[in-house]
Amino acid sequence: MSKEDTKTDAPVTAQIQIADIVMACNIIDLATQRGAFKAAEAQQVGTCFEKLVAFVKANTPEEEAKPEDEAEASKEK
């Protein structure tokens, strides 16, 4: 029997890191700056963005909270 035959086919669980959420915030910010969303969608996109930023801030130590602050600062410009 080969080693491959003895492996169990355990399901692979998806994992998400805070850095992934920060990247999503940056993508939303960039897409908004480039006009990817219609005016009617702006509130929903903004609400989602704010929730993601709040989650990152609540779950990141103070030293690592800089990337989403930059995304938020660029959004305000």
N, C-alpha and C positions, 0 to 999 in steps of 0.2 A: 504494500500500500504506500502510495506517495504522501508527502506532507499535505498536498492540496486536498486529498481525499479526507483527511482527518480534521480539516478546518470546519468550524461551524459557520454557517451563513448568518451571522448576527446582523441585524439591521443597522445601518449606519445612521447615526443621529446627526442632524444638522446642528452646527454650533455657530453662534454669533457672538462677536466680541464688541466691546464698546467702540473700538476703532472702525468696525463695519458701520455702526450707526453714525459715527462722525462723518464717514465717507458719504453716507446717504444724505446727510445734512448738506454737505458740500455740493453734492450733485444737484439737490433741490435748489440750492442757492444759485448755482451756475445756470441751471435751466431757467430759473426765474429771471435772472439778469439778461438772458438771451431771448426772452419773450416766448418761451416754449409753451406757456399756459395762457389760456384765454382769460379775459377779465372775470368772467363768471366763475372760473375755477380758482381764482387768486385766494379767496378766503379759505377754501378747503385745503389748498396747498400750504398756505401760511399756518393754519391750525396744526396740520400734520408736522410741519417743520418745527413749530414751537414745542409740540409734545416731545419730539425726538430730542431737541436741545435740552429740554427740562429733564428728560430721562438720563441723558448723558451727564449733565451737571450733578444730578442726584446720586449717580453711581460711579463717579470718577473722583479720585482724590484731587485736592486743590491744585497740585503741581501739574497734573495731566489735563486739566480742564481748558487749556489754551486753544486747541484746534477749533472747537465749536464756538469759542469766543470770537475767533477770527472770522468764522463763517457768519456769525450774527452781526459783527461789525461791518462786514462787506455788504450785508443785506440792507443795513440801515443807510448806506451811502446813496 
